[in-house]
């Protein structure tokens, strides 16, 4: 079924991007001095936001549709995990994002670095939620 493939592909792309950010991009950027660190994070966040949020919605909705058609609970569970990124981001990560986006990179300091380290830890949760969704979708898809 095409809707199942859309859900799996969206969850996989979301997870791949999130894991790349968690394991490669963010750790590499933490090697920069405070100013360049913040200066690199700000446009990176702006570019990633529509991609990751869109993939979470597409994958979550497609997973719910797949659950409706297949009656397989794993599609629902995966959709819940993938869509959980939205409230988690809005309630937990967004306050950190707003503070970081409001900072001037020319005045970055230990506080901005501390917040970016915190942001990385919070982003790891997004990677885990995506991986859970992807694995549940893959298990349902191959069935």
Secondary structure, 3 states (H helix, E strand, C coil): CHHHHHHHHHHHHHHHHHHHHHHHHHHHHCCCCHHHHHHHHHHHHHHHHHHHHHHHHHHHHHHHHHHHHHCCHHHHHHHHHHHHHHHHHHHHHHHHHHHHHHCCHHHCCHHHHHHHHHHHHHHHHHHHHHHHHHHHHHHHHHC
